[in-house]
Amino acid sequence: MIDGVFHQRLAPTPQECARVARTRPAFGAASMGALRAAECARYGFVPLGAIARWYRSGAIDGDDEVAVITDATGSTALSVPSVNVRFAARLAVRRGWIDAAAAAGWIARARAIFYAERRWSDLVAMLPAPARDALASLGPEALDLKRIDARSALRAALRRIERPGTARLPRIDAGIAP
């Protein structure tokens, strides 16, 4: 599971995901998949990627971290999820474009904007000029952690499924319903 539409339709529930994980290999990453995999890991749902790790560690904890508004087909994001802002902030700190305090402030300001109204150009405009110019030169596609996670997760899930004897990973607390 990579993503789930939740604004227009109901997202898969943790109970539904746990049921699936009990009967077949189940992997989650990138968005709602990362959140549900982190919630249902003890039932066999395998979390993959940075976003799932952030959910598992408690670094992030809400649906709003991965929420975006999409076009009518649901295939094009029209807003920026908080995880992409966090990813860009970490990159900016690592490259010396801003310090940790400025990054934390930027993340807080971005999260204060309703998820459906977060636009990359508005977010980048909040930064000091050197960071703004550097991040703008990369473009939002290069900083799309959800996309990066999804691609990586698909490769990882395929490798796990293709390995003999590893398609069904062990579960912990398999008999306990979420």
BANU-701689 format. One line per field, with one value per residue: residue number from 1; x, y, z of N, C-alpha, C, O, CB in turn. Coordinates in Angstrom, 3 decimals, m for minus. Glycine has a CB too. Example, Ala and Ser with C-alpha at 12.3 -4.5 7.8 and 13.67 -1.06 7.14 Angstrom:
nr	1; 2
nxx	13.190; 12.850
nyy	m5.690; m2.250
nzz	7.800; 7.080
caxx	12.300; 13.670
cayy	m4.500; m1.060
cazz	7.800; 7.140
cxx	13.200; 12.900
cyy	m3.300; 0.030
czz	7.800; 7.870
oxx	14.236; 13.409
oyy	m3.319; 1.138
ozz	8.465; 8.039
cbxx	11.308; 14.084
cbyy	m4.473; m0.598
cbzz	9.046; 5.725
//
This chain:
nr	1; 2; 3; 4; 5; 6; 7; 8; 9; 10; 11; 12; 13; 14; 15; 16; 17; 18; 19; 20; 21; 22; 23; 24; 25; 26; 27; 28; 29; 30; 31; 32; 33; 34; 35; 36; 37; 38; 39; 40; 41; 42; 43; 44; 45; 46; 47; 48; 49; 50; 51; 52; 53; 54; 55; 56; 57; 58; 59; 60; 61; 62; 63; 64; 65; 66; 67; 68; 69; 70; 71; 72; 73; 74; 75; 76; 77; 78; 79; 80; 81; 82; 83; 84; 85; 86; 87; 88; 89; 90; 91; 92; 93; 94; 95; 96; 97; 98; 99; 100; 101; 102; 103; 104; 105; 106; 107; 108; 109; 110; 111; 112; 113; 114; 115; 116; 117; 118; 119; 120; 121; 122; 123; 124; 125; 126; 127; 128; 129; 130; 131; 132; 133; 134; 135; 136; 137; 138; 139; 140; 141; 142; 143; 144; 145; 146; 147; 148; 149; 150; 151; 152; 153; 154; 155; 156; 157; 158; 159; 160; 161; 162; 163; 164; 165; 166; 167; 168; 169; 170; 171; 172; 173; 174; 175; 176; 177; 178
nxx	0.858; 0.675; m0.504; m3.480; m6.595; m8.153; m9.548; m11.604; m12.717; m13.164; m10.268; m8.303; m8.856; m7.071; m7.843; m8.727; m6.314; m4.739; m6.119; m5.605; m2.799; m2.544; m3.126; m1.660; 1.425; 2.116; 2.881; 3.844; 4.246; 5.414; 3.025; m0.246; 0.079; 2.526; 1.815; m0.272; 1.150; 3.042; 1.322; 0.244; 2.309; 2.856; 1.118; 2.051; 2.212; 4.446; 6.497; 8.005; 10.623; 11.570; 9.502; 7.760; 9.557; 9.823; 7.217; 7.139; 9.141; 8.073; 8.663; 6.981; 3.397; 0.776; m2.030; m2.023; 0.598; 1.218; m0.767; m2.302; m3.883; m5.515; m5.821; m8.862; m8.700; m7.150; m4.491; m2.542; m0.760; m1.798; m1.030; 1.434; 2.836; 3.560; 5.712; 7.386; 8.266; 9.679; 11.691; 12.987; 13.856; 15.669; 17.593; 18.436; 19.610; 21.688; 23.229; 24.053; 22.551; 20.610; 20.246; 19.602; 17.639; 16.332; 15.318; 13.529; 11.717; 10.728; 9.461; 7.456; 5.981; 5.114; 3.532; 1.508; m0.082; m3.046; m3.329; m4.319; m3.850; m1.166; 1.435; 4.249; 5.751; 4.970; 5.877; 8.682; 9.235; 9.191; 11.689; 15.121; 17.062; 19.455; 18.875; 16.339; 16.896; 18.580; 16.964; 14.858; 16.185; 16.533; 13.952; 10.528; 10.061; 12.443; 12.520; 10.480; 9.627; 7.661; 7.291; 9.895; 10.110; 8.002; 8.860; 11.227; 10.178; 8.574; 10.532; 11.874; 9.826; 9.291; 11.758; 11.717; 9.487; 10.239; 12.336; 12.927; 10.991; 10.608; 8.351; 6.265; 6.433; 7.440; 5.042; 4.278; 2.465; 0.195; m2.357; m3.838; m6.248; m6.286
nyy	m1.167; 2.057; 4.625; 6.259; 7.505; 9.917; 12.210; 12.459; 9.932; 7.206; 6.230; 3.181; 1.284; 0.720; m1.811; m3.140; m3.218; m4.781; m7.211; m7.912; m8.167; m10.425; m12.488; m12.382; m11.272; m7.990; m4.677; m1.376; 2.070; 5.474; 7.164; 7.153; 4.454; 4.143; 5.095; 3.283; 0.851; 1.241; 1.408; m1.165; m2.995; m4.959; m6.926; m8.032; m6.369; m4.805; m2.111; 0.193; 2.361; 5.861; 7.515; 5.723; 4.826; 7.218; 7.441; 5.087; 5.631; 7.705; 10.262; 11.566; 11.741; 12.053; 11.904; 14.161; 14.675; 13.410; 14.157; 15.414; 17.502; 16.479; 16.416; 15.990; 13.381; 12.167; 11.720; 13.682; 15.657; 18.598; 20.102; 20.447; 17.939; 17.694; 15.977; 16.262; 18.847; 18.554; 16.819; 18.456; 20.462; 19.052; 18.379; 20.958; 21.800; 19.908; 20.605; 23.081; 25.359; 26.450; 26.788; 24.453; 25.522; 27.400; 25.663; 24.127; 26.128; 26.779; 24.385; 24.336; 26.661; 25.924; 23.677; 24.918; 25.880; 24.999; 21.746; 21.441; 23.858; 24.323; 25.369; 24.852; 27.054; 29.117; 28.099; 27.901; 30.576; 31.497; 31.157; 32.168; 34.022; 32.572; 29.820; 29.657; 30.134; 27.952; 25.669; 26.186; 25.896; 23.175; 22.210; 21.097; 18.391; 16.974; 17.036; 15.529; 13.502; 11.572; 10.472; 9.499; 7.622; 5.880; 4.743; 3.476; 1.706; 0.026; m1.321; m2.614; m4.216; m5.913; m7.248; m8.643; m10.285; m11.822; m13.364; m16.673; m18.223; m15.926; m14.479; m14.483; m12.862; m13.049; m12.595; m10.562; m10.844; m11.833; m12.804; m10.816; m8.407; m5.170
nzz	0.000; m0.971; m1.153; m0.068; m0.812; 1.066; 1.496; m0.376; m0.229; 2.113; 3.888; 3.931; 6.833; 9.969; 10.941; 8.612; 7.204; 8.938; 8.761; 6.080; 6.184; 7.736; 6.020; 3.656; 2.065; 3.044; 2.453; 3.290; 2.511; 2.018; 2.192; 3.185; 3.248; 4.620; 7.151; 7.896; 7.756; 9.776; 11.977; 11.931; 12.025; 13.938; 13.239; 10.977; 8.784; 6.725; 7.247; 5.049; 3.998; 4.532; 5.548; 6.801; 8.742; 10.198; 11.230; 12.796; 14.671; 16.045; 15.329; 13.609; 13.667; 12.742; 10.405; 8.879; 8.206; 5.826; 4.186; 1.259; m1.147; m4.056; m7.688; m9.621; m10.592; m8.764; m9.113; m9.267; m7.096; m5.510; m3.453; m0.787; 1.185; 4.713; 5.283; 3.085; 3.406; 5.794; 4.884; 2.970; 4.694; 6.327; 4.415; 3.686; 6.081; 6.335; 4.123; 4.828; 4.283; 5.895; 9.478; 12.212; 13.928; 12.305; 10.406; 11.964; 12.663; 10.134; 9.404; 11.378; 10.706; 8.157; 8.767; 10.096; 8.156; 6.545; 5.228; 2.582; 1.466; 1.257; m0.710; m2.791; m3.752; m2.010; 0.409; 0.060; m0.260; 2.321; 3.386; 4.191; 1.777; 0.674; 1.220; 0.102; m2.632; m3.188; m2.628; m4.372; m6.777; m6.888; m7.119; m6.625; m7.261; m6.844; m4.144; m3.240; m1.027; m0.600; m3.183; m3.684; m1.597; m2.323; m4.773; m3.939; m2.062; m3.639; m5.101; m2.963; m1.847; m3.995; m4.198; m1.748; m2.044; m4.232; m3.258; m2.386; 0.119; 1.661; 1.253; 3.031; 5.838; 9.297; 11.962; 14.795; 17.755; 16.415; 16.956; 18.128; 17.738; 16.166
caxx	0.000; 1.470; m1.281; m4.911; m7.366; m8.959; m10.384; m12.781; m13.249; m12.576; m8.996; m8.335; m8.719; m6.056; m8.405; m8.681; m4.916; m4.301; m6.711; m4.844; m1.451; m2.615; m3.385; m0.732; 2.453; 1.590; 3.934; 3.313; 5.262; 5.246; 1.922; m1.149; 0.692; 3.525; 1.094; m0.947; 2.156; 3.592; 0.286; m0.098; 3.520; 2.793; 0.250; 2.705; 2.304; 5.857; 6.742; 9.176; 10.936; 11.848; 8.273; 7.333; 10.486; 9.471; 6.017; 7.485; 9.976; 7.338; 9.079; 5.722; 2.332; m0.568; m2.385; m1.727; 1.986; 1.286; m1.969; m2.252; m5.099; m5.167; m6.755; m10.079; m8.370; m6.411; m3.140; m1.597; m0.842; m1.937; m0.473; 2.695; 2.709; 4.556; 6.922; 8.272; 8.884; 10.684; 12.786; 13.702; 14.518; 16.838; 18.586; 18.955; 20.513; 22.885; 24.044; 24.468; 21.774; 19.970; 20.612; 18.538; 16.556; 15.573; 14.595; 12.397; 10.745; 10.106; 8.535; 6.303; 5.172; 4.479; 2.483; 0.409; m0.923; m3.923; m2.640; m4.811; m3.446; 0.302; 2.015; 5.702; 6.288; 4.728; 6.743; 10.064; 9.325; 9.354; 13.077; 16.117; 17.427; 20.333; 18.142; 15.251; 17.458; 19.109; 15.850; 14.127; 16.944; 16.305; 12.573; 9.735; 10.126; 13.631; 12.299; 9.223; 9.956; 6.635; 7.609; 11.143; 9.755; 7.154; 9.701; 12.122; 9.366; 8.179; 11.703; 12.133; 8.760; 9.510; 12.905; 11.300; 8.541; 10.927; 13.232; 12.246; 10.812; 10.474; 7.124; 5.459; 7.313; 6.868; 4.214; 4.340; 1.118; m0.733; m3.701; m4.475; m6.843; m5.977
cayy	0.000; 3.273; 5.812; 6.061; 8.743; 10.007; 13.419; 12.182; 8.633; 6.717; 5.523; 1.853; 1.368; m0.188; m3.165; m3.729; m3.488; m5.923; m8.425; m8.231; m8.596; m11.779; m13.488; m12.285; m10.256; m6.631; m3.692; m0.023; 3.123; 6.732; 8.044; 6.396; 3.134; 4.212; 5.230; 2.019; m0.181; 1.497; 1.049; m2.593; m3.809; m6.135; m7.928; m8.527; m5.340; m4.429; m0.705; 0.422; 3.737; 6.878; 8.013; 4.673; 4.874; 8.377; 7.086; 4.070; 6.223; 8.763; 11.582; 12.112; 10.883; 12.346; 11.771; 15.421; 14.694; 12.901; 14.599; 16.369; 17.599; 16.030; 16.781; 15.165; 11.978; 11.658; 11.328; 14.796; 16.418; 20.045; 20.738; 19.862; 17.297; 18.094; 15.152; 16.821; 20.025; 18.033; 16.295; 19.608; 21.138; 18.244; 18.557; 22.322; 21.842; 19.121; 21.323; 24.349; 26.473; 27.024; 26.033; 23.590; 26.349; 27.946; 24.526; 23.815; 27.215; 26.633; 23.249; 24.753; 27.591; 25.155; 22.827; 25.781; 26.106; 23.861; 20.891; 21.635; 25.181; 24.422; 25.394; 24.866; 28.414; 29.867; 27.553; 28.285; 32.030; 31.756; 30.913; 33.191; 33.988; 31.482; 28.547; 29.777; 29.959; 26.591; 24.722; 26.466; 25.350; 21.721; 21.975; 20.256; 16.969; 16.412; 17.038; 14.807; 12.290; 10.550; 9.822; 8.762; 6.478; 4.947; 4.011; 2.613; 0.655; m0.947; m2.173; m3.438; m5.222; m6.878; m8.085; m9.528; m11.278; m12.699; m14.264; m17.885; m18.373; m14.669; m13.763; m14.370; m12.473; m13.397; m11.600; m10.505; m10.604; m12.046; m13.122; m9.675; m7.463; m3.773
cazz	0.000; m1.076; m0.853; 0.056; m0.900; 2.278; 1.492; m1.186; 0.182; 3.348; 3.776; 4.554; 8.292; 10.529; 11.026; 7.264; 6.879; 9.760; 8.166; 4.864; 6.569; 8.303; 4.983; 2.513; 2.290; 2.979; 2.611; 3.237; 2.433; 1.308; 2.541; 4.049; 3.374; 5.692; 8.417; 8.230; 8.004; 11.107; 12.952; 11.861; 11.900; 14.825; 12.617; 9.781; 7.741; 6.713; 6.918; 4.214; 3.661; 5.546; 6.174; 7.738; 9.884; 11.007; 11.987; 13.800; 15.718; 16.734; 14.832; 13.103; 14.204; 12.268; 8.989; 8.203; 7.746; 4.451; 3.483; 0.151; m1.951; m5.405; m8.751; m9.649; m10.855; m7.618; m9.510; m9.184; m5.849; m5.700; m2.265; m0.326; 2.493; 5.714; 5.212; 2.070; 4.021; 6.727; 4.077; 2.422; 5.810; 6.704; 3.350; 3.793; 7.235; 5.992; 3.129; 5.403; 3.752; 7.083; 10.684; 12.738; 14.477; 11.168; 9.811; 12.850; 12.508; 8.807; 9.482; 12.194; 9.914; 7.076; 9.340; 10.529; 6.972; 6.264; 4.255; 1.214; 1.004; 1.211; m2.053; m2.708; m3.947; m0.774; 1.459; m0.214; m0.058; 3.763; 3.773; 3.854; 0.354; 0.214; 1.269; m0.879; m3.972; m3.320; m2.716; m5.613; m7.908; m6.914; m7.558; m5.715; m7.603; m6.210; m2.700; m3.011; m0.269; m0.830; m4.464; m3.479; m0.749; m3.071; m5.728; m3.177; m1.436; m4.661; m5.366; m1.776; m1.738; m5.064; m3.808; m0.655; m2.560; m5.175; m2.539; m1.919; 1.561; 2.399; 0.895; 4.242; 6.926; 10.596; 12.646; 16.249; 18.311; 15.293; 17.396; 18.800; 16.771; 16.494
cxx	0.901; 0.647; m2.745; m5.602; m8.231; m9.849; m11.699; m13.482; m12.600; m11.268; m9.161; m8.094; m7.575; m6.574; m8.371; m7.244; m4.382; m4.857; m5.948; m3.482; m1.439; m2.722; m2.411; 0.341; 1.862; 2.707; 3.306; 4.425; 4.654; 4.151; 1.030; m0.610; 1.720; 2.847; 0.446; 0.057; 2.778; 2.593; 0.077; 1.121; 3.445; 1.888; 0.831; 2.799; 3.724; 6.016; 8.042; 9.375; 11.092; 10.585; 7.736; 8.250; 10.158; 8.213; 6.356; 8.267; 9.220; 7.750; 7.891; 4.612; 0.942; m0.765; m1.971; m0.295; 2.107; 0.127; m1.656; m3.639; m4.677; m6.184; m7.919; m9.792; m7.644; m4.969; m2.102; m1.820; m0.891; m1.432; 0.752; 2.484; 3.831; 5.829; 7.893; 8.965; 9.966; 11.922; 13.631; 14.469; 15.769; 17.960; 19.244; 19.917; 21.806; 23.810; 24.472; 23.717; 21.003; 20.439; 19.391; 17.362; 15.694; 14.753; 13.365; 11.315; 10.007; 9.092; 7.285; 5.395; 4.436; 3.328; 1.292; m0.536; m1.754; m3.353; m3.062; m4.361; m1.933; 0.795; 3.523; 6.263; 6.104; 5.666; 8.189; 10.249; 9.520; 10.818; 13.976; 16.612; 18.344; 19.623; 17.030; 15.782; 17.935; 17.986; 15.044; 14.857; 16.775; 14.924; 11.844; 9.818; 11.307; 13.459; 11.001; 9.520; 8.921; 6.913; 8.870; 10.864; 8.955; 7.993; 10.621; 11.358; 8.931; 9.330; 11.958; 11.086; 8.952; 10.672; 12.489; 10.375; 9.256; 11.880; 12.470; 12.175; 10.634; 9.202; 6.238; 6.379; 6.662; 6.085; 4.446; 2.934; 0.051; m2.164; m4.461; m4.975; m6.471; m7.167
cyy	1.226; 4.464; 5.436; 7.403; 8.815; 11.231; 13.152; 10.888; 8.228; 5.983; 4.117; 1.994; 0.473; m1.631; m3.862; m4.093; m4.680; m7.224; m8.861; m8.809; m10.003; m12.856; m13.464; m11.254; m8.860; m5.656; m2.303; 0.998; 4.405; 7.664; 7.311; 4.979; 3.093; 4.275; 3.912; 0.901; m0.006; 1.091; m0.460; m3.498; m5.063; m7.233; m8.454; m7.545; m4.783; m2.955; m0.568; 1.922; 4.672; 7.328; 6.990; 4.652; 6.056; 8.110; 6.102; 4.670; 7.269; 10.162; 12.317; 11.197; 11.131; 12.094; 13.014; 15.501; 14.275; 13.398; 15.612; 16.435; 17.221; 16.535; 15.787; 13.689; 11.339; 11.330; 12.446; 15.568; 17.904; 20.824; 19.953; 19.219; 17.738; 17.271; 15.676; 18.079; 19.576; 17.534; 17.434; 20.343; 20.375; 18.390; 19.937; 22.459; 21.102; 19.863; 22.719; 25.563; 27.189; 26.220; 25.276; 24.401; 26.937; 26.843; 24.185; 24.876; 27.124; 25.503; 23.652; 25.708; 26.861; 24.307; 23.645; 26.109; 24.844; 23.061; 21.157; 22.964; 25.373; 24.317; 25.548; 26.280; 29.261; 29.409; 27.994; 29.783; 32.404; 31.698; 32.104; 32.982; 32.834; 30.119; 28.538; 29.500; 28.527; 25.572; 24.937; 25.882; 23.833; 21.392; 21.004; 18.765; 16.292; 16.286; 16.323; 13.472; 11.198; 9.784; 8.952; 7.488; 5.435; 4.111; 3.026; 1.436; m0.396; m1.881; m3.117; m4.538; m6.302; m7.812; m9.083; m10.625; m12.281; m13.674; m15.484; m17.908; m17.092; m13.912; m13.563; m14.077; m12.782; m12.245; m11.681; m10.188; m10.823; m12.298; m11.954; m8.695; m6.044; m3.070
czz	0.000; m0.594; m0.719; m0.010; 0.344; 2.307; 0.765; m0.759; 1.489; 3.061; 4.342; 6.053; 8.764; 10.610; 9.666; 6.887; 7.671; 9.202; 6.922; 5.245; 7.163; 7.225; 3.810; 2.824; 2.100; 3.322; 2.530; 3.275; 1.893; 1.805; 3.537; 4.246; 4.492; 7.051; 8.818; 8.497; 9.384; 12.189; 13.049; 11.733; 12.761; 14.274; 11.306; 8.643; 7.810; 6.315; 6.129; 4.015; 4.842; 6.268; 7.171; 8.957; 10.796; 11.824; 13.101; 14.959; 16.540; 16.292; 14.214; 13.588; 13.639; 10.786; 8.214; 7.692; 6.281; 3.592; 2.389; m0.467; m3.371; m6.413; m8.757; m9.898; m9.676; m7.934; m9.400; m7.898; m6.164; m4.488; m1.817; 1.047; 3.432; 5.618; 4.154; 2.589; 4.993; 5.982; 3.521; 3.517; 6.242; 5.677; 3.463; 4.970; 6.907; 5.028; 3.612; 4.895; 4.850; 8.293; 11.209; 13.285; 13.361; 10.509; 10.656; 12.739; 11.186; 8.804; 10.262; 11.417; 8.794; 7.617; 9.819; 9.369; 6.751; 5.101; 2.808; 0.622; 0.935; m0.226; m1.930; m2.827; m2.683; 0.337; 1.270; 0.024; 1.412; 4.211; 3.496; 2.417; m0.042; 0.187; 0.233; m2.281; m4.193; m3.470; m3.993; m6.818; m8.013; m7.464; m6.652; m6.021; m6.913; m4.697; m2.329; m2.341; m0.472; m2.124; m4.327; m2.681; m1.525; m4.033; m5.015; m2.568; m2.448; m4.989; m4.193; m1.631; m2.794; m4.722; m2.724; m1.145; m3.463; m4.491; m2.051; m0.386; 2.330; 2.073; 2.111; 5.402; 8.271; 11.207; 14.146; 16.730; 17.242; 15.753; 18.019; 17.732; 17.175; 17.121
oxx	1.765; 1.079; m3.178; m5.209; m8.965; m10.813; m12.768; m14.697; m11.614; m11.176; m10.061; m7.217; m7.157; m5.815; m8.026; m6.997; m3.648; m4.153; m5.679; m3.060; m0.422; m2.436; m2.343; 0.186; 1.188; 3.384; 2.348; 5.422; 3.534; 4.361; 1.488; m0.822; 1.784; 3.255; 0.597; m0.169; 3.016; 2.974; m0.231; 0.978; 3.923; 1.890; 0.182; 3.411; 4.151; 5.709; 9.062; 8.404; 10.791; 10.604; 7.305; 7.780; 10.205; 8.139; 5.904; 8.080; 9.678; 7.241; 7.807; 4.845; 0.000; 0.190; m1.612; m0.003; 3.004; 0.055; m0.860; m4.451; m3.599; m7.259; m7.935; m10.559; m7.536; m4.282; m0.902; m2.913; m0.119; m1.410; 1.075; 2.006; 4.917; 6.919; 9.106; 10.119; 11.054; 13.053; 14.859; 15.594; 16.811; 19.131; 20.463; 20.926; 22.897; 25.033; 25.163; 24.189; 20.764; 20.962; 18.282; 16.209; 14.468; 13.615; 12.280; 10.126; 8.801; 7.994; 6.171; 4.172; 3.272; 2.269; 0.185; m1.659; m1.215; m2.939; m2.228; m4.475; m1.461; 0.595; 4.015; 7.161; 6.990; 6.184; 8.842; 11.317; 9.966; 11.143; 13.648; 16.575; 18.046; 19.767; 16.805; 15.190; 17.719; 18.046; 14.599; 14.224; 16.863; 14.753; 12.470; 9.658; 11.186; 14.171; 10.486; 9.647; 9.268; 6.782; 8.902; 11.325; 9.207; 7.839; 10.772; 11.846; 8.922; 9.136; 12.229; 11.431; 8.788; 10.583; 12.875; 10.475; 8.917; 12.209; 11.457; 13.162; 10.515; 8.998; 5.529; 7.047; 5.435; 6.411; 4.771; 2.274; m0.910; m3.100; m5.622; m4.189; m6.353; m7.079
oyy	1.393; 5.214; 4.396; 8.341; 7.873; 11.277; 13.558; 10.761; 8.825; 5.210; 3.880; 2.746; m0.431; m2.571; m5.041; m5.156; m5.503; m8.234; m10.048; m9.824; m10.694; m14.023; m14.428; m10.451; m8.593; m5.791; m2.089; 0.826; 4.419; 8.876; 6.897; 4.374; 2.115; 3.591; 3.468; 0.079; m0.988; 0.500; m0.978; m4.664; m6.121; m8.352; m9.229; m7.852; m4.332; m2.584; m1.147; 2.667; 4.327; 7.504; 7.355; 4.479; 5.927; 8.507; 6.271; 4.266; 7.670; 11.150; 13.543; 10.025; 10.450; 12.071; 12.934; 16.323; 14.738; 13.089; 16.533; 15.522; 17.605; 17.014; 14.843; 12.831; 10.116; 10.723; 12.174; 16.070; 18.404; 22.055; 18.915; 19.876; 18.108; 17.796; 15.543; 18.342; 20.151; 17.791; 17.386; 20.794; 20.980; 18.511; 20.061; 23.156; 21.609; 19.752; 23.445; 26.688; 28.393; 25.115; 25.446; 24.003; 26.964; 27.074; 23.977; 24.556; 27.364; 25.645; 23.339; 25.576; 27.149; 24.228; 23.120; 26.562; 23.738; 23.638; 21.098; 23.178; 26.458; 23.295; 26.282; 26.654; 30.038; 30.220; 28.415; 30.208; 33.511; 32.148; 32.956; 31.861; 32.155; 29.361; 27.530; 28.723; 27.955; 24.706; 23.975; 25.424; 23.272; 20.411; 20.180; 17.948; 15.158; 15.519; 16.498; 12.444; 10.017; 8.560; 7.815; 6.406; 4.237; 2.891; 1.882; 0.306; m1.587; m3.088; m4.299; m5.679; m7.487; m9.022; m10.250; m11.770; m13.464; m14.710; m15.339; m17.648; m17.137; m12.806; m12.561; m14.984; m12.777; m11.075; m12.739; m9.327; m10.057; m12.029; m12.109; m8.214; m5.737; m1.889
ozz	0.860; 0.281; m1.215; 0.684; 0.646; 3.072; 1.221; m0.908; 1.922; 2.108; 5.148; 6.479; 8.042; 10.371; 9.580; 6.317; 7.124; 9.168; 6.738; 4.691; 7.095; 7.495; 3.048; 3.744; 1.105; 4.341; 1.786; 3.976; 1.382; 1.830; 4.602; 5.297; 5.237; 7.990; 9.956; 9.386; 10.087; 13.200; 14.122; 11.364; 12.353; 14.787; 10.604; 7.620; 8.873; 5.182; 6.501; 3.880; 5.985; 7.486; 8.265; 10.082; 12.020; 12.987; 14.234; 16.106; 17.609; 16.822; 14.287; 13.884; 14.045; 10.010; 7.040; 6.824; 5.576; 2.403; 2.571; m0.315; m3.826; m6.052; m7.966; m9.461; m9.596; m7.112; m9.438; m7.637; m6.983; m4.497; m2.395; 1.971; 2.986; 5.844; 4.317; 2.248; 5.017; 6.394; 3.591; 3.299; 6.495; 6.037; 3.347; 4.869; 7.169; 5.120; 2.898; 5.055; 4.759; 8.153; 10.703; 13.120; 13.466; 10.101; 10.114; 12.723; 11.123; 8.267; 9.845; 11.466; 8.517; 6.994; 9.936; 9.587; 6.771; 4.096; 1.905; m0.585; 0.596; m0.883; m1.073; m2.073; m2.326; 1.105; 2.225; 0.467; 1.713; 5.309; 2.670; 1.910; m1.024; m0.773; m0.436; m3.031; m5.261; m4.343; m4.621; m7.769; m9.105; m8.188; m5.986; m5.114; m6.449; m4.048; m1.224; m3.006; m0.513; m2.149; m4.797; m3.046; m1.396; m4.089; m5.442; m2.565; m2.137; m5.139; m4.404; m1.323; m2.504; m4.930; m2.782; m0.704; m3.461; m5.068; m1.366; 0.303; 3.555; 2.574; 2.200; 5.898; 8.367; 11.003; 14.686; 16.148; 17.177; 15.000; 18.397; 16.916; 18.361; 17.457
cbxx	m0.974; 1.951; m1.089; m5.261; m8.238; m8.074; m9.636; m12.392; m13.010; m13.558; m7.860; m7.274; m10.044; m5.628; m9.850; m9.274; m4.060; m4.746; m8.188; m4.669; m0.860; m3.803; m4.757; m1.490; 3.653; 0.379; 5.046; 2.349; 6.441; 4.992; 1.118; m2.579; 1.342; 4.444; 0.030; m1.892; 3.246; 3.968; m1.026; m1.022; 4.748; 2.302; m1.133; 2.012; 1.208; 6.650; 6.798; 9.031; 9.899; 12.528; 7.204; 7.328; 11.951; 9.274; 4.947; 8.297; 11.214; 7.532; 10.220; 5.723; 2.274; m0.903; m3.897; m1.990; 2.838; 1.299; m2.955; m1.172; m5.761; m5.078; m6.037; m11.022; m7.512; m7.084; m3.168; m1.737; 0.357; m3.396; m1.528; 3.820; 2.716; 3.975; 6.554; 7.487; 7.821; 10.088; 12.245; 12.723; 13.550; 16.445; 17.927; 17.804; 19.838; 22.473; 23.265; 25.892; 20.815; 18.392; 21.178; 19.094; 17.133; 16.526; 15.527; 12.867; 11.438; 11.174; 9.219; 6.781; 6.054; 5.518; 3.041; 0.962; m0.051; m5.370; m2.892; m6.326; m4.034; 0.955; 1.407; 6.293; 5.594; 3.268; 6.662; 10.455; 8.071; 8.538; 13.608; 17.314; 18.087; 21.564; 17.559; 14.602; 18.616; 19.976; 14.937; 13.936; 18.434; 16.461; 12.558; 8.298; 10.230; 14.848; 12.274; 8.451; 10.077; 5.234; 7.809; 12.194; 8.953; 6.059; 10.533; 12.827; 8.138; 7.702; 12.958; 12.153; 7.362; 9.781; 14.084; 10.611; 7.396; 11.687; 13.898; 12.974; 11.952; 11.649; 6.357; 4.633; 7.662; 7.963; 2.715; 5.388; 1.007; m0.265; m3.638; m3.473; m8.403; m5.535
cbyy	0.000; 3.492; 6.884; 5.328; 8.805; 10.012; 14.602; 12.102; 7.554; 5.797; 6.290; 0.908; 0.964; 0.294; m3.113; m2.749; m2.251; m5.745; m8.185; m6.965; m7.615; m11.886; m13.302; m11.906; m10.470; m6.449; m3.875; 0.215; 2.681; 6.442; 8.482; 6.358; 2.729; 5.433; 6.330; 1.606; m0.143; 2.984; 1.721; m2.840; m2.991; m5.721; m7.340; m9.707; m4.189; m5.339; 0.156; m0.298; 4.257; 8.075; 8.330; 3.284; 4.975; 9.605; 6.488; 2.946; 6.856; 8.632; 11.439; 12.233; 11.049; 13.754; 11.525; 16.569; 13.778; 11.380; 15.197; 15.963; 19.063; 14.498; 16.809; 15.676; 11.865; 10.447; 10.828; 15.730; 16.097; 20.404; 20.821; 20.944; 15.770; 17.968; 13.695; 17.137; 20.899; 16.898; 15.425; 20.566; 21.288; 16.759; 18.384; 23.319; 21.224; 17.784; 21.453; 24.542; 25.984; 27.008; 26.984; 22.683; 27.482; 28.600; 23.283; 23.695; 28.563; 26.379; 22.023; 25.427; 28.702; 24.252; 22.005; 27.074; 26.451; 24.335; 19.441; 21.555; 26.221; 23.320; 26.547; 23.981; 29.102; 29.707; 26.024; 27.916; 32.708; 30.748; 29.703; 33.148; 35.270; 31.396; 28.303; 31.187; 30.934; 26.237; 24.855; 27.983; 25.701; 21.125; 21.452; 20.683; 16.788; 17.272; 18.470; 14.589; 12.610; 11.195; 10.889; 9.647; 6.948; 5.711; 4.989; 3.415; 1.264; m0.234; m1.307; m2.564; m4.565; m6.154; m7.201; m8.729; m10.587; m11.873; m13.542; m19.151; m19.081; m13.792; m14.518; m15.659; m10.983; m13.828; m11.808; m9.435; m9.164; m13.215; m14.226; m8.965; m7.624; m3.020
cbzz	1.226; m2.531; m1.937; 1.363; m2.215; 3.478; 0.826; m2.652; m0.909; 4.082; 4.515; 3.913; 8.992; 11.930; 11.555; 6.221; 7.155; 11.231; 7.811; 3.972; 7.568; 9.247; 4.463; 1.199; 1.334; 3.941; 1.531; 4.379; 1.548; m0.077; 1.273; 3.449; 2.065; 5.502; 8.315; 7.096; 6.922; 11.260; 12.586; 10.696; 12.285; 16.207; 12.367; 9.315; 7.933; 5.743; 8.204; 2.850; 2.786; 4.910; 5.101; 7.044; 9.390; 10.120; 11.057; 13.159; 15.098; 18.218; 13.791; 11.529; 15.663; 12.568; 8.827; 9.132; 8.617; 4.459; 4.466; m0.918; m1.884; m5.463; m10.139; m10.715; m12.113; m7.082; m10.912; m10.402; m4.921; m5.974; m1.123; m0.262; 2.341; 7.111; 4.906; 0.789; 4.748; 7.576; 2.935; 1.727; 6.997; 6.845; 1.954; 3.940; 8.490; 5.375; 1.818; 5.157; 2.681; 6.961; 11.785; 13.835; 15.347; 10.129; 9.688; 14.311; 12.616; 7.731; 10.148; 13.498; 9.327; 6.372; 10.495; 11.137; 5.690; 5.947; 4.589; 1.190; 1.901; 2.080; m2.912; m3.788; m5.153; m0.327; 1.476; m1.663; m0.593; 4.567; 3.051; 4.857; m0.013; 1.115; 2.678; m0.816; m4.193; m2.110; m1.491; m5.797; m7.768; m5.506; m8.978; m5.763; m9.122; m6.524; m2.174; m4.346; 1.212; m0.885; m5.581; m2.746; 0.471; m3.846; m6.567; m2.075; m0.765; m5.932; m5.633; m0.513; m1.887; m6.392; m3.302; 0.441; m3.332; m6.177; m1.356; m2.441; 2.114; 2.123; m0.192; 4.502; 6.828; 11.547; 12.320; 16.756; 18.884; 14.450; 18.365; 19.790; 16.699; 15.247
//
